[in-house]
């Protein structure tokens, strides 16, 4: 397996987990709607519904952490970061991963195992009347931490690759977006072959420009210099 293949495999695990757990927002909506109906129409509120809402949302929040990291969607201070060269960005990220990310996630997993184990041993339930069990929810803490740690390892590998090559390796989401465009146009009955090639080339150029903006002005100039002798996406489409 190549390094890029390894990164895509980790990204797919995080993406599948995040998208599967994203359906919990639908479950949360249904629970809230049923409770509103019971509380204001039937005048029969549920004492422990707030605890259930917290556990559903907490599970969604924790289990989507790895997916957010895979999509590079966490909050970042871009004021200085975006103006750095790719290698400087990678070195900066690598230091932060080892100083804060790894110790923090390991502490989360360690504490989560302890919390979950104690909760299972005592059969912990919510303090409200007929409250639901809490131990399944606390078990999510170390599980979510493990998924984030796995994705974090992939991000560290990305930093190492960038330090060696001077360019960030591709992310699964970016690759799949271009594949979706190609797939949709390939099955369209209303687009001729020439227009299809131009649209795919335009989408690839837009994606490339977005990556250059993400690298900052200095990184973009260096990337353009490296790609100066390479044909553009439009030219590659014309050759095909």
C-alpha positions, 0 to 999 in steps of 0.5 A, spaced: 500 500 500 502 506 498 502 512 503 497 516 499 493 509 499 494 509 507 491 516 508 485 515 503 483 508 507 484 512 514 480 518 511 474 513 509 474 510 516 473 517 519 468 519 513 464 513 514 464 513 522 462 521 521 456 520 516 453 514 520 453 518 526 450 524 523 444 520 522 443 521 530 441 529 528 435 526 525 434 521 531 435 528 536 430 531 532 424 526 532 425 525 540 425 533 541 418 533 537 415 527 540 417 531 547 414 537 545 408 534 543 407 530 549 409 536 554 404 542 550 399 538 547 398 532 552 401 535 558 405 529 559 412 531 560 418 526 560 422 527 566 429 524 563 428 527 556 433 532 557 438 527 559 437 523 553 438 529 548 444 530 551 447 523 550 444 523 543 448 530 541 454 528 545 455 522 541 454 525 535 459 531 537 464 526 539 463 521 534 464 526 528 470 529 531 475 524 526 471 526 520 471 533 521 479 532 522 479 528 516 476 534 512 480 539 515 474 542 518 476 544 525 477 551 527 484 554 525 487 561 526 488 562 518 491 569 519 498 567 519 498 560 518 495 561 510 501 565 509 506 560 511 510 555 506 507 548 505 513 545 509 512 551 514 505 549 515 507 542 516 512 543 521 508 547 525 502 542 525 507 536 527 510 540 533 502 542 535 500 534 534 506 532 538 505 537 544 498 538 544 494 533 540 497 526 542 497 527 549 490 530 549 487 525 546 491 519 550 488 523 556 481 523 553 482 515 552 485 514 558 480 518 562 474 515 558 476 508 559 476 509 567 469 513 567 466 508 562 469 502 567 466 505 573 459 507 570 458 499 568 461 497 574 456 501 578 450 500 573 450 508 573 443 511 571 441 518 570 439 522 577 432 524 574 426 519 576 426 513 572 433 516 568 436 512 563 443 508 563 449 512 562 454 507 561 453 506 554 454 514 553 460 514 557 463 508 553 463 512 547 468 517 550 474 512 549 471 509 542 471 516 539 478 518 542 480 512 538 477 514 532 480 521 532 487 518 534 487 514 528 485 520 524 491 524 527 496 519 525 494 520 518 495 527 519 502 526 522 503 522 516 501 528 511 505 533 515 511 528 514 510 527 507 509 535 506 516 536 509 519 531 504 515 533 498 514 541 499 506 539 498 500 537 501 498 530 499 491 530 497 485 529 501 479 524 500 474 529 500 477 533 494 479 527 490 472 525 491 469 531 489 472 531 482 470 524 481 463 526 482 463 531 477 466 526 472 461 521 474 455 526 473 457 528 467 459 521 464 452 519 465 449 525 462 445 525 456 445 532 454 452 534 454 457 532 448 464 530 449 467 536 448 463 540 453 464 534 458 472 535 457 471 542 458 467 542 465 471 536 468 478 540 466 474 547 469 472 543 475 480 540 476 482 547 475 478 550 480 480 545 485 487 546 484 486 554 485 483 552 492 489 548 494 493 554 492 489 559 496 489 554 502 497 554 501 497 562 502 501 566 497 508 564 498 506 557 497 501 558 491 507 561 487 512 555 489 506 550 487 505 554 480 513 554 479 513 547 480 507 546 475 510 551 470 512 545 465 506 541 466 500 541 462 493 545 465 487 540 466 484 544 460 490 542 456 490 535 458 483 534 457 484 537 449 489 531 449 484 526 451 
